Amino acid sequence: MERNYIIPIFVPHLGCPNDCTFCNQRAISGQTKQVTAKDVKDTIEKYLETGSKYESSHIEVAFFGGSFTGIDIAKQEELLEAAHEYIESKKVHGIRISTRPDYIDKNILKMLKKYGVKVIELGVQSTNDYILKKCKRGHTFADVKKASKLIRRHRFILGHQMMVGLPESTKIDELNTAKDLAGLKPKIMRIYPVLVIKNTELEKEYEEGEYLPLSLDQAVERCKELYYFFTRKKIHVIRIGLQNTDVISDAKKNINSEVVGGPYHPAFGQLVEDAAWYDSILEKIKKLGVKVKEIEIEINPENMNNVVGHKKENIDKLKDLYDVDVKIKQNKYMRVGKFEIKILKTYTDFLNE
């Protein structure tokens, strides 16, 4: 089965015209130096050296961080040309970039097409113009709509990135953003909870009590609801939460962490996915029509962690809240993402023992 692999190349803050209140790209990417064509080639070669891991895989080079299409055009072409060489040699199958909605036009798209770019992700964050202005994003929802339509019209795969927990943003604002974005028909989505990062305007607001970040539980719950929404709309959520790095890490355990507040967790996306599995399991238990004491959940081994939950949270919650004991049966022939529940003991059985 063909799998997708991404070779990430970070271009921190290149092309960004301003600093959003929540953003410190140098900290988020973990890089500060300007990227060159040699850096691109060295990174690709490093990933391809693993050999068998990438056999029979769809491999993409991804330029993340900053706003790629806001970079000087000569620098864009330098970096793209370096990656495009691997497309021509059939070692890489495509390129993806992330950029701002207000840095897309027909000429830019024509140039990107020339170098084999397949996917364009827009950093939208919110579709509420008041919130965008509050965060000093420098673009509006009108820019998002215009860019999204152009990208789809030129036959690129469209991706969107949004955030939860932005200053003055509510759960309703975020659900409205999700609805707005779904209407623009992206194929892929990334969802990020806001973290308070050092050397940002948001850090100052946080320290002065003007900004209250979401708790971890709040962020997981909001992202879970968005995950449900986009999944129902057949929009693939490819990431939830920032990538864990040397500086995006637990400040209590790492003195080099740039995180000073907010719902940080090293496996945030896993928490959201586990919470969604818990909901599905609980819903199926309730549909059994009988009070159960012990059940068996049959799953593909790949979903073992989803069922158990982080630090056995799902198993423990079922026991503590519903007094249900869970046994797990692994079946490599079970479809990934699916599960079956078998009643091992009802409460009537238990009482009659």
Secondary structure, DSSP 8 states (H G I E B T S, - for coil): --EEEEEEEE-TTTT--S--TT--HHHHHS--S---HHHHHHHHHHHHTTGGGGTTEEEEEEEESS-GGGS-HHHHHHHHHHHHHHHHTTS--EEEEEE-GGG--HHHHHHHHHTTEEEEEEEEE-S-HHHHHHTT----HHHHHHHHHHHHHTT-EEEEEEEES-TT--HHHHHHHHHHHHTT--SEEEEEE--EETTSHHHHHHHTTS-----HHHHHHHHHHHHHHHHHTT-EEEEES----SSSS-TTT-TT--EEES---TTHHHHHHHHHHHHHHHHHHHTTSS-EEEEEEEE-GGGHHHHH-GGGHHHHHHHHHH--EEEEEE-TTS-TT-EEEEEEEEHHHHHH-
